[in-house]
Structures are given as C-alpha cells and as structure tokens.
Amino acid sequence: MIPDYEGKIEFVNAITDDASGRQLAEQLPFAYIPMSIFFGANGDKVASQAGALTEAQMRAYLDSMLPSPSP
C-alpha cells in the first residue's frame, strides 16, 4: 500500500531505532499499539486511531488527506 502513496504522503514508524522516529514518539505520547496518527501538510494533527486499521480504513484516511483531483 505504501508505494501507492509515494511522493504524496510520508509514512513514519515511531516504534523504531531510527532517531527521527524516536524523536516523534517522544513528542506524541500514546498508550495503544498499534496507533495511527495522521498529520496534514502543515503539520497539524488531523486524526488518530487506536487499534488496528484494515487496508480499506487506512486508504480512506489517506485518501481524505490528499488534495481533490482537478476536474
């Protein structure tokens, strides 16, 4: 699924040894794993979802964040 959104949406795994992921996790306290947090292009938190998402649910969140196609 990630390749479908490449160049449009950035995915960050906060549960990682990567320094940027750890830095993000420290800024966003969460109590549930999995936890999905969605941010707009300006960095504002748009939505969050505790628990697992189906592929259809994840795509719905991601698609709602993309700009509407021009007519």
N, C-alpha and C positions, 0 to 999 in steps of 0.2 A: 504494500500500500504506500509506503513512504516514497518510492520513486514516482508515483502518480502526482505528488505534490512538490517534487524537487524544483527549487527556484521560486516557489510560491510561498511555502511555509517552512519554517525551521523547526526541527524536532530536537529537543534536548532531553537527555536522560539524566535526571538529578541523582539517581542511585548508581554512582559510578566512581571510579578512581580518578576520573578526569577533573582537573582543578576547576574548570568553569562550571561543571555540573555540581560539584560540592558547594561552590560559591552560591549558586542558585538555590540549592536545597537549604542553605543556612538562612536565606532571605525569605523563604516561603515555608514556614512550619506547617507540617501536615501530619495527620495521625493515621491515615489509611494507606495501605499499599495494595493494589495499585491506586494511584491518584493522578488524574489528568487535570492540568491547569492550562487554560487557553488564554493567550495574550493577543491583543490587537497589534497592528503595525506600529502604533505609538508607544507600546509597552504597557498599556493599561490591561489589567486583568479583565477578561471578557466573561469567562465562565469557568467552573470547575466541576469535576465529577469524581466522587469517591466510589471506588469499586471498579470492576472490570467493565469495559465497553465492548460491545460487539463491533465488528468491522463496519456494519451499517451505521451504528450510532456514532462511531469515530468519524466516518466520512460526512455525516450530517453536520457535526460540529465544525469540521474543517471547511466544508463547502460553504457554510454560512459565514465564514470569516473571509472568504475570497471576494474580491470585487465582482459585481454582476457583469456578465459579458455585454459588450456594446451591441446594440441592435444592428 
